[in-house]
Amino acid sequence: MLSSIPSPSTGSFDLGPFTLRAYGLMIALGVIAAVWFMAKRFQQDGMNPDHASGIAMWLVTAGLVGARAYHVATDWRRFEGNWINAIKIWEGGLGILGGLIFGVGAAIMYCHQKDLDLRRVLDAIAPTVPLAQLIGRWGNYFNQELFGRPTNLPWGIEIDARHRPVTYQEDATFHPTFLYESIWNLLVIFALLKIERKKKLPTGFLLIAYFGLYSIGRLCVEAIRIDEATQLGGIRINIWIFGIVAIASITAICAGIRTNQDEKQKITDAETELHVEGTREK
Protein backbone atom coordinates (compact mmCIF):
# COMPACT_ATOMS: atom_id res chain seq x y z
CA MET A 1 0.00 0.00 0.00
CA LEU A 2 1.20 3.50 -0.85
CA SER A 3 2.60 5.25 2.22
CA SER A 4 4.11 8.29 0.47
CA ILE A 5 5.20 9.56 -2.94
CA PRO A 6 8.99 9.43 -3.41
CA SER A 7 10.75 12.40 -4.95
CA PRO A 8 13.27 11.98 -7.78
CA SER A 9 16.90 11.94 -6.71
CA THR A 10 17.80 14.57 -9.30
CA GLY A 11 16.06 17.21 -11.34
CA SER A 12 18.26 16.79 -14.41
CA PHE A 13 19.48 14.10 -16.77
CA ASP A 14 22.89 13.86 -18.40
CA LEU A 15 22.75 13.14 -22.13
CA GLY A 16 26.41 12.88 -23.08
CA PRO A 17 27.82 16.41 -23.08
CA PHE A 18 24.38 17.90 -22.48
CA THR A 19 22.32 18.23 -19.32
CA LEU A 20 18.54 18.11 -19.66
CA ARG A 21 16.64 19.75 -16.83
CA ALA A 22 13.34 18.08 -16.01
CA TYR A 23 11.73 21.42 -15.11
CA GLY A 24 12.26 22.79 -18.60
CA LEU A 25 11.31 19.46 -20.18
CA MET A 26 7.91 19.41 -18.46
CA ILE A 27 7.20 22.98 -19.53
CA ALA A 28 8.16 22.09 -23.12
CA LEU A 29 5.92 19.00 -23.09
CA GLY A 30 3.06 21.12 -21.74
CA VAL A 31 3.50 23.63 -24.56
CA ILE A 32 3.61 20.90 -27.21
CA ALA A 33 0.39 19.32 -25.86
CA ALA A 34 -1.33 22.71 -25.71
CA VAL A 35 -0.38 23.60 -29.30
CA TRP A 36 -1.66 20.23 -30.54
CA PHE A 37 -4.95 20.71 -28.69
CA MET A 38 -5.22 24.29 -29.91
CA ALA A 39 -4.75 23.22 -33.55
CA LYS A 40 -7.52 20.64 -33.14
CA ARG A 41 -9.87 23.26 -31.70
CA PHE A 42 -9.03 25.76 -34.44
CA GLN A 43 -9.87 23.16 -37.06
CA GLN A 44 -13.15 22.23 -35.36
CA ASP A 45 -14.14 25.91 -35.31
CA GLY A 46 -13.38 26.38 -39.00
CA MET A 47 -10.15 28.32 -38.48
CA ASN A 48 -6.78 27.55 -40.03
CA PRO A 49 -5.00 25.18 -37.58
CA ASP A 50 -1.63 26.59 -38.68
CA HIS A 51 -2.43 29.66 -36.60
CA ALA A 52 -2.04 27.51 -33.47
CA SER A 53 1.73 27.28 -33.87
CA GLY A 54 1.93 30.96 -34.84
CA ILE A 55 0.03 32.07 -31.75
CA ALA A 56 2.04 29.67 -29.60
CA MET A 57 5.33 31.27 -30.64
CA TRP A 58 4.08 34.70 -29.57
CA LEU A 59 2.20 33.47 -26.51
CA VAL A 60 4.94 31.22 -25.10
CA THR A 61 7.71 33.79 -25.55
CA ALA A 62 5.70 36.59 -23.96
CA GLY A 63 4.28 34.20 -21.37
CA LEU A 64 7.69 33.08 -20.10
CA VAL A 65 8.84 36.70 -19.79
CA GLY A 66 5.65 37.66 -17.99
CA ALA A 67 5.68 34.61 -15.72
CA ARG A 68 9.25 35.24 -14.62
CA ALA A 69 8.62 38.97 -14.18
CA TYR A 70 5.59 38.22 -12.00
CA HIS A 71 7.58 35.79 -9.85
CA VAL A 72 10.44 38.24 -9.38
CA ALA A 73 8.05 41.13 -8.64
CA THR A 74 6.08 39.20 -6.01
CA ASP A 75 9.12 37.50 -4.41
CA TRP A 76 11.69 40.21 -4.95
CA ARG A 77 13.26 39.84 -1.50
CA ARG A 78 14.90 36.52 -2.40
CA PHE A 79 16.75 38.23 -5.26
CA GLU A 80 18.04 41.22 -3.28
CA GLY A 81 21.80 41.50 -3.57
CA ASN A 82 21.95 38.81 -6.25
CA TRP A 83 19.74 39.99 -9.09
CA ILE A 84 21.54 37.78 -11.62
CA ASN A 85 19.44 34.91 -10.24
CA ALA A 86 16.35 36.63 -11.59
CA ILE A 87 17.16 35.29 -15.07
CA LYS A 88 17.84 31.71 -13.96
CA ILE A 89 14.47 30.43 -15.09
CA TRP A 90 15.71 26.82 -15.19
CA GLU A 91 15.91 26.80 -11.39
CA GLY A 92 12.15 27.28 -11.17
CA GLY A 93 10.01 30.27 -10.34
CA LEU A 94 7.27 31.15 -12.84
CA GLY A 95 4.17 33.11 -11.88
CA ILE A 96 1.31 31.79 -14.00
CA LEU A 97 -0.75 34.97 -13.71
CA GLY A 98 2.03 37.10 -15.19
CA GLY A 99 2.47 34.57 -17.96
CA LEU A 100 -1.24 34.67 -18.76
CA ILE A 101 -1.40 38.46 -18.84
CA PHE A 102 1.62 38.76 -21.16
CA GLY A 103 0.52 35.73 -23.19
CA VAL A 104 -3.01 37.00 -23.79
CA GLY A 105 -1.56 40.37 -24.77
CA ALA A 106 0.65 38.64 -27.33
CA ALA A 107 -2.32 36.62 -28.65
CA ILE A 108 -4.31 39.85 -29.08
CA MET A 109 -1.45 41.37 -31.09
CA TYR A 110 -1.22 38.25 -33.25
CA CYS A 111 -4.96 38.25 -33.96
CA HIS A 112 -4.82 41.94 -34.88
CA GLN A 113 -1.92 41.34 -37.25
CA LYS A 114 -3.54 38.30 -38.91
CA ASP A 115 -7.06 39.77 -38.87
CA LEU A 116 -8.50 36.91 -36.80
CA ASP A 117 -11.69 37.00 -34.72
CA LEU A 118 -10.20 37.60 -31.27
CA ARG A 119 -13.19 36.26 -29.33
CA ARG A 120 -13.24 32.96 -31.23
CA VAL A 121 -9.49 32.59 -30.80
CA LEU A 122 -9.67 33.22 -27.03
CA ASP A 123 -12.40 30.58 -26.73
CA ALA A 124 -10.22 28.13 -28.66
CA ILE A 125 -7.22 28.85 -26.45
CA ALA A 126 -9.05 28.67 -23.09
CA PRO A 127 -8.95 24.89 -22.36
CA THR A 128 -5.44 24.53 -23.80
CA VAL A 129 -3.97 26.70 -21.03
CA PRO A 130 -4.83 24.34 -18.14
CA LEU A 131 -3.55 21.44 -20.25
CA ALA A 132 -0.13 23.12 -20.46
CA GLN A 133 -0.26 23.83 -16.72
CA LEU A 134 -1.30 20.28 -15.90
CA ILE A 135 1.88 18.93 -17.47
CA GLY A 136 4.20 21.82 -16.64
CA ARG A 137 3.44 21.66 -12.90
CA TRP A 138 5.31 18.36 -12.72
CA GLY A 139 8.48 20.39 -13.09
CA ASN A 140 7.97 21.37 -9.43
CA TYR A 141 7.97 17.68 -8.56
CA PHE A 142 11.43 17.18 -10.07
CA ASN A 143 12.72 20.35 -8.40
CA GLN A 144 11.19 19.36 -5.02
CA GLU A 145 9.67 22.81 -4.62
CA LEU A 146 6.39 24.60 -3.87
CA PHE A 147 5.03 21.80 -1.69
CA GLY A 148 2.49 22.23 1.09
CA ARG A 149 2.37 21.70 4.84
CA PRO A 150 3.60 18.45 6.43
CA THR A 151 1.16 15.55 6.18
CA ASN A 152 0.97 11.86 7.04
CA LEU A 153 -1.55 11.15 4.28
CA PRO A 154 -0.58 8.21 2.03
CA TRP A 155 -0.09 10.56 -0.92
CA GLY A 156 2.27 12.86 0.95
CA ILE A 157 5.43 13.59 -1.01
CA GLU A 158 8.90 12.84 0.40
CA ILE A 159 11.14 15.90 0.36
CA ASP A 160 14.90 15.71 0.84
CA ALA A 161 16.23 17.62 3.86
CA ARG A 162 18.12 20.09 1.67
CA HIS A 163 14.86 21.20 0.04
CA ARG A 164 12.87 21.61 3.26
CA PRO A 165 12.39 24.99 4.98
CA VAL A 166 14.50 25.38 8.13
CA THR A 167 11.44 25.19 10.38
CA TYR A 168 10.35 21.86 8.85
CA GLN A 169 13.62 19.91 8.96
CA GLU A 170 12.08 17.25 11.22
CA ASP A 171 9.23 16.54 8.79
CA ALA A 172 9.69 14.15 5.88
CA THR A 173 6.43 14.17 3.89
CA PHE A 174 4.39 17.14 2.68
CA HIS A 175 1.25 17.92 0.69
CA PRO A 176 2.06 17.49 -3.05
CA THR A 177 0.54 20.78 -4.18
CA PHE A 178 1.88 20.24 -7.71
CA LEU A 179 -0.33 17.13 -7.90
CA TYR A 180 -3.36 18.91 -6.44
CA GLU A 181 -3.02 21.70 -8.99
CA SER A 182 -2.52 19.23 -11.86
CA ILE A 183 -5.71 17.37 -10.92
CA TRP A 184 -7.59 20.65 -10.58
CA ASN A 185 -6.41 21.74 -14.03
CA LEU A 186 -7.73 18.47 -15.48
CA LEU A 187 -11.12 19.20 -13.92
CA VAL A 188 -10.99 22.74 -15.29
CA ILE A 189 -10.49 21.39 -18.82
CA PHE A 190 -13.57 19.17 -18.54
CA ALA A 191 -15.59 22.03 -17.01
CA LEU A 192 -14.65 24.45 -19.80
CA LEU A 193 -15.55 21.94 -22.52
CA LYS A 194 -18.91 21.32 -20.85
CA ILE A 195 -19.59 25.05 -20.51
CA GLU A 196 -18.76 25.45 -24.19
CA ARG A 197 -21.17 22.69 -25.21
CA LYS A 198 -23.97 24.20 -23.11
CA LYS A 199 -23.48 27.56 -24.92
CA LYS A 200 -24.28 29.49 -21.75
CA LEU A 201 -21.65 32.17 -22.36
CA PRO A 202 -21.18 34.68 -25.20
CA THR A 203 -18.29 34.10 -27.59
CA GLY A 204 -15.00 35.16 -26.00
CA PHE A 205 -16.00 34.47 -22.38
CA LEU A 206 -14.54 30.97 -22.08
CA LEU A 207 -11.11 32.33 -21.16
CA ILE A 208 -12.72 34.39 -18.40
CA ALA A 209 -14.34 31.18 -17.13
CA TYR A 210 -10.87 29.62 -17.08
CA PHE A 211 -9.53 32.49 -14.96
CA GLY A 212 -12.37 32.07 -12.48
CA LEU A 213 -12.10 28.29 -12.21
CA TYR A 214 -8.32 28.22 -12.01
CA SER A 215 -8.25 30.97 -9.38
CA ILE A 216 -10.57 29.01 -7.08
CA GLY A 217 -8.26 25.98 -7.17
CA ARG A 218 -5.16 28.13 -6.81
CA LEU A 219 -6.55 29.80 -3.70
CA CYS A 220 -6.90 26.38 -2.07
CA VAL A 221 -3.35 25.44 -3.04
CA GLU A 222 -1.89 28.75 -1.84
CA ALA A 223 -3.57 28.25 1.54
CA ILE A 224 -1.44 25.17 2.28
CA ARG A 225 1.87 26.12 0.64
CA ILE A 226 4.77 26.84 2.99
CA ASP A 227 7.41 28.20 0.61
CA GLU A 228 8.67 31.68 1.33
CA ALA A 229 6.46 34.32 -0.25
CA THR A 230 5.76 38.02 -0.01
CA GLN A 231 2.85 38.76 2.33
CA LEU A 232 0.38 41.58 2.61
CA GLY A 233 -1.36 41.93 5.95
CA GLY A 234 0.01 38.56 7.03
CA ILE A 235 -1.52 36.82 3.99
CA ARG A 236 0.38 35.51 0.97
CA ILE A 237 0.15 38.07 -1.82
CA ASN A 238 -0.99 35.42 -4.29
CA ILE A 239 -4.06 34.78 -2.15
CA TRP A 240 -4.99 38.44 -2.46
CA ILE A 241 -4.33 38.50 -6.20
CA PHE A 242 -6.13 35.27 -7.08
CA GLY A 243 -8.99 36.23 -4.78
CA ILE A 244 -9.44 39.45 -6.77
CA VAL A 245 -9.16 37.56 -10.07
CA ALA A 246 -11.75 35.00 -8.93
CA ILE A 247 -14.24 37.68 -7.87
CA ALA A 248 -13.72 39.72 -11.06
CA SER A 249 -14.04 36.63 -13.26
CA ILE A 250 -17.20 35.37 -11.56
CA THR A 251 -18.75 38.84 -11.83
CA ALA A 252 -17.90 39.00 -15.55
CA ILE A 253 -19.26 35.48 -16.12
CA CYS A 254 -22.58 36.35 -14.44
CA ALA A 255 -22.84 39.44 -16.62
CA GLY A 256 -22.01 37.33 -19.68
CA ILE A 257 -24.71 34.78 -18.85
CA ARG A 258 -27.29 37.56 -18.51
CA THR A 259 -26.17 39.11 -21.79
CA ASN A 260 -26.36 35.75 -23.53
CA GLN A 261 -29.86 35.13 -22.18
CA ASP A 262 -30.98 38.59 -23.32
CA GLU A 263 -29.61 37.99 -26.82
CA LYS A 264 -31.36 34.63 -27.05
CA GLN A 265 -34.61 36.21 -25.84
CA LYS A 266 -34.34 38.94 -28.49
CA ILE A 267 -33.86 36.30 -31.19
CA THR A 268 -36.83 34.32 -29.87
CA ASP A 269 -39.02 37.45 -29.75
CA ALA A 270 -37.99 38.39 -33.30
CA GLU A 271 -38.76 34.90 -34.58
CA THR A 272 -42.14 34.94 -32.81
CA GLU A 273 -42.98 38.35 -34.29
CA LEU A 274 -42.09 37.16 -37.78
CA HIS A 275 -44.24 34.05 -37.30
CA VAL A 276 -47.20 36.17 -36.13
CA GLU A 277 -46.83 38.55 -39.09
CA GLY A 278 -46.62 35.60 -41.47
CA THR A 279 -49.79 34.15 -39.97
CA ARG A 280 -51.66 37.46 -40.40
CA GLU A 281 -50.64 37.74 -44.05
CA LYS A 282 -52.12 34.32 -44.71
C-alpha positions as CSV (number, residue, x, y, z in Angstrom):
1,M,0.0,0.0,0.0
2,L,1.2,3.5,-0.9
3,S,2.6,5.3,2.2
4,S,4.1,8.3,0.5
5,I,5.2,9.6,-2.9
6,P,9.0,9.4,-3.4
7,S,10.8,12.4,-5.0
8,P,13.3,12.0,-7.8
9,S,16.9,11.9,-6.7
10,T,17.8,14.6,-9.3
11,G,16.1,17.2,-11.3
12,S,18.3,16.8,-14.4
13,F,19.5,14.1,-16.8
14,D,22.9,13.9,-18.4
15,L,22.7,13.1,-22.1
16,G,26.4,12.9,-23.1
17,P,27.8,16.4,-23.1
18,F,24.4,17.9,-22.5
19,T,22.3,18.2,-19.3
20,L,18.5,18.1,-19.7
21,R,16.6,19.8,-16.8
22,A,13.3,18.1,-16.0
23,Y,11.7,21.4,-15.1
24,G,12.3,22.8,-18.6
25,L,11.3,19.5,-20.2
26,M,7.9,19.4,-18.5
27,I,7.2,23.0,-19.5
28,A,8.2,22.1,-23.1
29,L,5.9,19.0,-23.1
30,G,3.1,21.1,-21.7
31,V,3.5,23.6,-24.6
32,I,3.6,20.9,-27.2
33,A,0.4,19.3,-25.9
34,A,-1.3,22.7,-25.7
35,V,-0.4,23.6,-29.3
36,W,-1.7,20.2,-30.5
37,F,-4.9,20.7,-28.7
38,M,-5.2,24.3,-29.9
39,A,-4.8,23.2,-33.5
40,K,-7.5,20.6,-33.1
41,R,-9.9,23.3,-31.7
42,F,-9.0,25.8,-34.4
43,Q,-9.9,23.2,-37.1
44,Q,-13.1,22.2,-35.4
45,D,-14.1,25.9,-35.3
46,G,-13.4,26.4,-39.0
47,M,-10.2,28.3,-38.5
48,N,-6.8,27.6,-40.0
49,P,-5.0,25.2,-37.6
50,D,-1.6,26.6,-38.7
51,H,-2.4,29.7,-36.6
52,A,-2.0,27.5,-33.5
53,S,1.7,27.3,-33.9
54,G,1.9,31.0,-34.8
55,I,0.0,32.1,-31.7
56,A,2.0,29.7,-29.6
57,M,5.3,31.3,-30.6
58,W,4.1,34.7,-29.6
59,L,2.2,33.5,-26.5
60,V,4.9,31.2,-25.1
61,T,7.7,33.8,-25.5
62,A,5.7,36.6,-24.0
63,G,4.3,34.2,-21.4
64,L,7.7,33.1,-20.1
65,V,8.8,36.7,-19.8
66,G,5.6,37.7,-18.0
67,A,5.7,34.6,-15.7
68,R,9.2,35.2,-14.6
69,A,8.6,39.0,-14.2
70,Y,5.6,38.2,-12.0
71,H,7.6,35.8,-9.9
72,V,10.4,38.2,-9.4
73,A,8.1,41.1,-8.6
74,T,6.1,39.2,-6.0
75,D,9.1,37.5,-4.4
76,W,11.7,40.2,-5.0
77,R,13.3,39.8,-1.5
78,R,14.9,36.5,-2.4
79,F,16.8,38.2,-5.3
80,E,18.0,41.2,-3.3
81,G,21.8,41.5,-3.6
82,N,22.0,38.8,-6.3
83,W,19.7,40.0,-9.1
84,I,21.5,37.8,-11.6
85,N,19.4,34.9,-10.2
86,A,16.4,36.6,-11.6
87,I,17.2,35.3,-15.1
88,K,17.8,31.7,-14.0
89,I,14.5,30.4,-15.1
90,W,15.7,26.8,-15.2
91,E,15.9,26.8,-11.4
92,G,12.1,27.3,-11.2
93,G,10.0,30.3,-10.3
94,L,7.3,31.1,-12.8
95,G,4.2,33.1,-11.9
96,I,1.3,31.8,-14.0
97,L,-0.8,35.0,-13.7
98,G,2.0,37.1,-15.2
99,G,2.5,34.6,-18.0
100,L,-1.2,34.7,-18.8
101,I,-1.4,38.5,-18.8
102,F,1.6,38.8,-21.2
103,G,0.5,35.7,-23.2
104,V,-3.0,37.0,-23.8
105,G,-1.6,40.4,-24.8
106,A,0.7,38.6,-27.3
107,A,-2.3,36.6,-28.6
108,I,-4.3,39.9,-29.1
109,M,-1.5,41.4,-31.1
110,Y,-1.2,38.2,-33.3
111,C,-5.0,38.3,-34.0
112,H,-4.8,41.9,-34.9
113,Q,-1.9,41.3,-37.2
114,K,-3.5,38.3,-38.9
115,D,-7.1,39.8,-38.9
116,L,-8.5,36.9,-36.8
117,D,-11.7,37.0,-34.7
118,L,-10.2,37.6,-31.3
119,R,-13.2,36.3,-29.3
120,R,-13.2,33.0,-31.2
121,V,-9.5,32.6,-30.8
122,L,-9.7,33.2,-27.0
123,D,-12.4,30.6,-26.7
124,A,-10.2,28.1,-28.7
125,I,-7.2,28.8,-26.5
126,A,-9.1,28.7,-23.1
127,P,-9.0,24.9,-22.4
128,T,-5.4,24.5,-23.8
129,V,-4.0,26.7,-21.0
130,P,-4.8,24.3,-18.1
131,L,-3.5,21.4,-20.3
132,A,-0.1,23.1,-20.5
133,Q,-0.3,23.8,-16.7
134,L,-1.3,20.3,-15.9
135,I,1.9,18.9,-17.5
136,G,4.2,21.8,-16.6
137,R,3.4,21.7,-12.9
138,W,5.3,18.4,-12.7
139,G,8.5,20.4,-13.1
140,N,8.0,21.4,-9.4
141,Y,8.0,17.7,-8.6
142,F,11.4,17.2,-10.1
143,N,12.7,20.4,-8.4
144,Q,11.2,19.4,-5.0
145,E,9.7,22.8,-4.6
146,L,6.4,24.6,-3.9
147,F,5.0,21.8,-1.7
148,G,2.5,22.2,1.1
149,R,2.4,21.7,4.8
150,P,3.6,18.5,6.4
151,T,1.2,15.6,6.2
152,N,1.0,11.9,7.0
153,L,-1.6,11.1,4.3
154,P,-0.6,8.2,2.0
155,W,-0.1,10.6,-0.9
156,G,2.3,12.9,1.0
157,I,5.4,13.6,-1.0
158,E,8.9,12.8,0.4
159,I,11.1,15.9,0.4
160,D,14.9,15.7,0.8
161,A,16.2,17.6,3.9
162,R,18.1,20.1,1.7
163,H,14.9,21.2,0.0
164,R,12.9,21.6,3.3
165,P,12.4,25.0,5.0
166,V,14.5,25.4,8.1
167,T,11.4,25.2,10.4
168,Y,10.4,21.9,8.8
169,Q,13.6,19.9,9.0
170,E,12.1,17.2,11.2
171,D,9.2,16.5,8.8
172,A,9.7,14.1,5.9
173,T,6.4,14.2,3.9
174,F,4.4,17.1,2.7
175,H,1.2,17.9,0.7
176,P,2.1,17.5,-3.0
177,T,0.5,20.8,-4.2
178,F,1.9,20.2,-7.7
179,L,-0.3,17.1,-7.9
180,Y,-3.4,18.9,-6.4
181,E,-3.0,21.7,-9.0
182,S,-2.5,19.2,-11.9
183,I,-5.7,17.4,-10.9
184,W,-7.6,20.6,-10.6
185,N,-6.4,21.7,-14.0
186,L,-7.7,18.5,-15.5
187,L,-11.1,19.2,-13.9
188,V,-11.0,22.7,-15.3
189,I,-10.5,21.4,-18.8
190,F,-13.6,19.2,-18.5
191,A,-15.6,22.0,-17.0
192,L,-14.6,24.5,-19.8
193,L,-15.5,21.9,-22.5
194,K,-18.9,21.3,-20.8
195,I,-19.6,25.0,-20.5
196,E,-18.8,25.4,-24.2
197,R,-21.2,22.7,-25.2
198,K,-24.0,24.2,-23.1
199,K,-23.5,27.6,-24.9
200,K,-24.3,29.5,-21.8
201,L,-21.6,32.2,-22.4
202,P,-21.2,34.7,-25.2
203,T,-18.3,34.1,-27.6
204,G,-15.0,35.2,-26.0
205,F,-16.0,34.5,-22.4
206,L,-14.5,31.0,-22.1
207,L,-11.1,32.3,-21.2
208,I,-12.7,34.4,-18.4
209,A,-14.3,31.2,-17.1
210,Y,-10.9,29.6,-17.1
211,F,-9.5,32.5,-15.0
212,G,-12.4,32.1,-12.5
213,L,-12.1,28.3,-12.2
214,Y,-8.3,28.2,-12.0
215,S,-8.3,31.0,-9.4
216,I,-10.6,29.0,-7.1
217,G,-8.3,26.0,-7.2
218,R,-5.2,28.1,-6.8
219,L,-6.6,29.8,-3.7
220,C,-6.9,26.4,-2.1
221,V,-3.3,25.4,-3.0
222,E,-1.9,28.8,-1.8
223,A,-3.6,28.3,1.5
224,I,-1.4,25.2,2.3
225,R,1.9,26.1,0.6
226,I,4.8,26.8,3.0
227,D,7.4,28.2,0.6
228,E,8.7,31.7,1.3
229,A,6.5,34.3,-0.3
230,T,5.8,38.0,0.0
231,Q,2.8,38.8,2.3
232,L,0.4,41.6,2.6
233,G,-1.4,41.9,6.0
234,G,0.0,38.6,7.0
235,I,-1.5,36.8,4.0
236,R,0.4,35.5,1.0
237,I,0.1,38.1,-1.8
238,N,-1.0,35.4,-4.3
239,I,-4.1,34.8,-2.1
240,W,-5.0,38.4,-2.5
241,I,-4.3,38.5,-6.2
242,F,-6.1,35.3,-7.1
243,G,-9.0,36.2,-4.8
244,I,-9.4,39.5,-6.8
245,V,-9.2,37.6,-10.1
246,A,-11.7,35.0,-8.9
247,I,-14.2,37.7,-7.9
248,A,-13.7,39.7,-11.1
249,S,-14.0,36.6,-13.3
250,I,-17.2,35.4,-11.6
251,T,-18.7,38.8,-11.8
252,A,-17.9,39.0,-15.5
253,I,-19.3,35.5,-16.1
254,C,-22.6,36.3,-14.4
255,A,-22.8,39.4,-16.6
256,G,-22.0,37.3,-19.7
257,I,-24.7,34.8,-18.9
258,R,-27.3,37.6,-18.5
259,T,-26.2,39.1,-21.8
260,N,-26.4,35.7,-23.5
261,Q,-29.9,35.1,-22.2
262,D,-31.0,38.6,-23.3
263,E,-29.6,38.0,-26.8
264,K,-31.4,34.6,-27.0
265,Q,-34.6,36.2,-25.8
266,K,-34.3,38.9,-28.5
267,I,-33.9,36.3,-31.2
268,T,-36.8,34.3,-29.9
269,D,-39.0,37.5,-29.8
270,A,-38.0,38.4,-33.3
271,E,-38.8,34.9,-34.6
272,T,-42.1,34.9,-32.8
273,E,-43.0,38.3,-34.3
274,L,-42.1,37.2,-37.8
275,H,-44.2,34.1,-37.3
276,V,-47.2,36.2,-36.1
277,E,-46.8,38.5,-39.1
278,G,-46.6,35.6,-41.5
279,T,-49.8,34.1,-40.0
280,R,-51.7,37.5,-40.4
281,E,-50.6,37.7,-44.1
282,K,-52.1,34.3,-44.7
